[in-house]
Amino acid sequence: MPLSFGTRLRSAMDERGPLCVGIDPHASLLSSWGLSDDIAGLERFSRTVVEALADTVAVFKPQAAFFERFGSRGIAVLEQTVADARAAGTLVVMDAKRGDIGSTMAAYAETFLREDSPLFSDALTVSPYLGYGSLAPAVELARESGAGLFVLALTSNPEGAEVQRAVREDGRTIGATMLAHLAEENAGATPMGSFGAVVGATLGDLSSFDLDINGPLLAPGIGAQGAEAADLPRVFGTAVRNVVPNVSRGVLRHGPDAGALRRAAARFADEIRVAVAA
């Protein structure tokens, strides 16, 4: 039985700190690196990020869409990026935000969570807005393979509130309901469950939500979106120890120089450590 994602993530966070660096090769970033917006640029960008940071950060989060836009050749680069990162000992959260029902959801799960898949990742972001129960195939396969999920619960984009803050007949918001489902999935897990939530670091006071789900909280929004590491204790309260802060552009804009990338990541990592320890 493979070690659970929650176990491996806690170990990586304790050893390297909780920083997650996004791998987001969008066209403007490739251009700022002096790279062409094609397969060659995509490959060089991704390889540079992994080689520069794989021995220092706990988690990489490649955004699948920026690879998929190049078709099958882009998927091949994504496969290699995942393989290189995992071979170097860094966990990979595939940011694909998949969500569907039945056999289609099962196929998405097999793509990213089946151990013999070339895109097998340590965890996958998923959308629960066809109903939390629609994620069952992904939950089941993640348990079997020792992988994890990050479920969109309270996202950093302003548009998310119209769904996630909507109130059900029982008085709970949709976001709170997703958090409650995840707490059930993680009940009794040690040192931490494998089923996490995506919760934006830009959202301010979340004390009305129970974020203590005994699982990781992937927190986008630090850096370019305006949140700072110092905001984490105020936003996440007692759950801050389980927060995996994601920084993408704040680190990546310092490329293509590997040393500059490492220094930027180290600066964010230090700020996060200080904030979490406060």
C-alpha positions in Angstrom: 0.0 0.0 0.0 1.6 3.3 -1.0 2.1 6.1 1.5 -0.8 8.5 1.4 -0.5 11.9 -0.2 -1.3 13.5 3.2 1.6 11.6 4.8 4.1 12.5 2.0 2.9 16.1 1.8 3.3 16.6 5.6 6.8 15.2 5.4 7.7 17.5 2.5 6.3 20.5 4.2 8.2 19.8 7.4 11.5 19.2 5.5 11.3 22.0 2.9 8.6 24.3 4.1 5.1 24.6 2.6 5.8 26.7 -0.5 4.2 25.5 -3.8 5.5 27.0 -7.0 3.2 27.1 -10.0 4.5 26.2 -13.4 2.5 28.5 -15.6 4.1 28.9 -19.1 1.6 31.5 -20.5 2.6 33.4 -23.6 3.5 36.7 -21.9 5.8 34.9 -19.4 7.6 33.0 -22.2 8.1 36.3 -24.0 9.5 38.0 -20.8 12.0 35.1 -20.6 13.0 35.8 -24.2 11.5 32.5 -25.3 9.3 31.7 -28.3 5.7 30.8 -27.7 6.1 27.3 -29.1 7.1 23.8 -28.1 10.7 24.8 -27.8 9.9 27.7 -25.5 7.5 25.6 -23.5 10.1 22.8 -23.0 12.9 25.2 -22.0 10.7 27.1 -19.6 9.5 24.0 -17.8 12.9 22.4 -17.7 14.5 25.5 -16.3 11.9 25.8 -13.5 12.2 22.2 -12.4 16.0 22.2 -12.5 16.3 25.4 -10.6 13.8 24.6 -7.8 13.2 20.9 -7.5 15.6 20.4 -4.7 14.2 23.2 -2.6 10.4 23.5 -2.8 7.9 21.0 -1.5 5.4 21.2 -4.4 5.1 22.1 -8.0 1.7 22.9 -9.5 1.8 22.8 -13.3 -1.2 24.4 -14.9 -2.3 21.9 -17.5 -4.0 24.4 -19.8 -0.8 26.1 -20.7 0.6 22.8 -21.9 -2.7 21.6 -23.5 -2.8 24.6 -25.8 0.0 23.1 -27.8 -1.8 19.8 -28.4 -0.2 16.5 -28.2 3.3 17.9 -28.2 2.4 20.1 -25.2 1.1 17.1 -23.4 4.4 15.3 -24.0 6.2 18.3 -22.4 3.8 18.1 -19.4 4.5 14.4 -19.0 8.2 15.0 -19.0 7.9 17.9 -16.6 5.9 15.8 -14.1 8.4 12.9 -14.4 11.4 15.2 -13.9 9.8 16.9 -10.9 8.8 13.7 -9.2 12.2 12.0 -10.0 13.8 15.0 -8.2 11.7 14.3 -5.1 9.2 17.2 -5.5 5.5 16.5 -5.2 3.3 17.5 -8.1 -0.2 18.9 -7.9 -1.7 18.8 -11.3 -3.8 21.9 -11.7 -6.4 20.7 -14.2 -9.6 21.4 -12.3 -11.4 18.4 -13.8 -15.1 17.8 -13.0 -17.7 15.6 -14.6 -19.9 12.6 -13.8 -19.7 8.8 -13.9 -17.4 7.2 -16.5 -16.1 10.6 -17.7 -15.0 11.6 -14.2 -13.5 8.1 -13.9 -11.5 8.7 -17.1 -10.2 12.1 -15.8 -9.2 10.4 -12.6 -7.3 7.6 -14.5 -5.5 10.2 -16.5 -3.9 11.9 -13.5 -4.3 9.5 -10.6 -3.6 6.0 -12.0 -0.1 5.0 -11.0 0.9 3.7 -14.5 -0.4 6.8 -16.3 2.3 9.0 -17.9 0.6 12.0 -16.3 0.3 10.4 -12.8 0.6 13.2 -10.2 0.7 13.3 -6.5 -2.6 15.2 -6.4 -5.2 16.8 -8.8 -7.3 19.9 -8.5 -11.0 19.1 -9.1 -14.3 21.0 -9.4 -17.2 19.7 -7.3 -19.9 21.8 -8.9 -21.7 18.9 -10.5 -22.2 17.9 -6.9 -19.6 16.6 -4.5 -20.7 13.0 -5.1 -19.7 13.3 -8.7 -16.1 13.2 -7.5 -16.4 9.7 -6.1 -14.4 8.0 -8.9 -11.5 10.4 -8.2 -11.8 10.0 -4.5 -11.7 6.2 -4.8 -8.8 6.1 -7.2 -6.8 8.6 -5.1 -7.2 6.4 -2.1 -6.0 3.3 -4.0 -3.0 5.0 -5.5 -1.9 7.1 -2.5 -2.7 10.3 -4.3 -4.7 13.3 -3.2 -7.3 15.8 -4.4 -7.7 19.6 -4.0 -11.4 20.5 -4.3 -12.4 24.0 -5.3 -14.1 25.4 -2.2 -13.4 29.1 -1.7 -11.4 30.3 -4.6 -9.4 33.6 -5.0 -11.3 34.8 -8.1 -14.1 37.3 -7.3 -16.5 35.5 -9.6 -16.4 32.4 -7.4 -18.4 33.9 -4.7 -21.7 33.7 -6.6 -21.5 29.9 -6.4 -19.4 29.3 -3.3 -21.1 31.8 -1.0 -24.6 30.8 -2.2 -26.7 29.6 0.8 -28.4 26.2 0.8 -31.8 25.4 2.3 -30.1 24.2 5.4 -28.4 27.6 5.9 -24.9 26.5 5.0 -23.0 28.0 2.1 -21.9 25.8 -0.8 -18.2 26.4 0.1 -18.8 25.4 3.7 -20.6 22.2 2.5 -17.5 21.3 0.4 -15.3 21.8 3.4 -17.5 19.6 5.5 -17.4 16.8 2.9 -13.6 17.0 3.0 -13.5 16.8 6.7 -15.5 13.6 6.5 -13.0 12.2 3.9 -10.1 13.0 6.2 -11.6 11.8 9.5 -9.0 9.9 11.5 -6.2 10.3 9.1 -2.7 10.9 10.5 -0.6 13.0 10.2 -3.0 14.7 7.7 -5.6 13.6 5.3 -5.1 13.5 1.5 -8.2 15.4 0.5 -7.7 19.1 0.5 -9.4 22.3 -0.4 -8.5 25.2 -2.6 -9.0 28.4 -0.5 -7.7 31.7 -1.7 -5.2 33.7 0.4 -6.8 36.9 -0.9 -10.2 36.3 0.8 -9.6 38.0 4.1 -11.3 36.9 7.3 -12.7 33.4 6.9 -13.5 32.8 10.5 -17.1 31.9 9.6 -15.8 28.8 7.8 -14.5 25.7 9.4 -11.1 25.3 7.7 -9.9 22.6 10.1 -10.6 19.7 7.7 -7.6 17.6 8.8 -6.3 18.1 5.3 -4.2 20.5 3.2 -5.4 23.9 2.1 -3.9 25.0 -1.3 -3.8 28.8 -1.1 -3.3 30.7 -4.3 -3.2 34.5 -4.4 0.2 35.3 -2.8 2.3 37.6 -4.9 0.8 38.9 -8.2 -2.8 38.6 -6.9 -2.1 40.8 -4.0 -1.9 38.6 -0.9 1.2 38.4 1.3 2.6 35.7 3.4 1.9 37.8 6.5 -1.8 37.5 5.7 -1.9 33.7 6.1 -2.6 33.5 9.9 -5.4 36.1 9.7 -7.0 34.3 6.8 -6.6 30.7 7.9 -6.5 30.9 11.7 -5.7 27.7 13.5 -5.6 25.8 10.1 -2.6 27.7 9.0 -0.2 24.8 9.7 -1.9 22.9 6.9 -1.7 25.7 4.3 0.2 25.1 1.1 0.7 28.7 -0.2 1.0 28.8 -4.0 3.2 31.4 -5.7 3.5 31.5 -9.5 4.2 34.8 -11.2 5.9 36.1 -8.1 8.7 33.6 -8.6 8.5 32.9 -12.3 9.0 36.5 -13.4 12.5 36.3 -12.1 13.5 33.8 -14.8 15.2 32.6 -16.9 18.2 32.9 -14.6 18.2 29.9 -12.3 19.9 31.7 -9.5 17.3 34.5 -9.5 14.5 31.9 -9.5 16.0 30.2 -6.5 16.5 33.5 -4.6 12.9 34.5 -5.3 11.5 31.2 -4.1 13.7 31.3 -1.0 12.5 34.8 -0.2 8.8 33.7 -0.4 9.6 30.5 1.6 11.3 32.5 4.4 8.3 34.9 4.6 5.9 32.0 4.8 7.9 30.3 7.5 7.9 33.4 9.6 4.2 34.0 9.1 3.2 30.5 9.9 5.4 30.4 13.0 4.0 33.7 14.3 
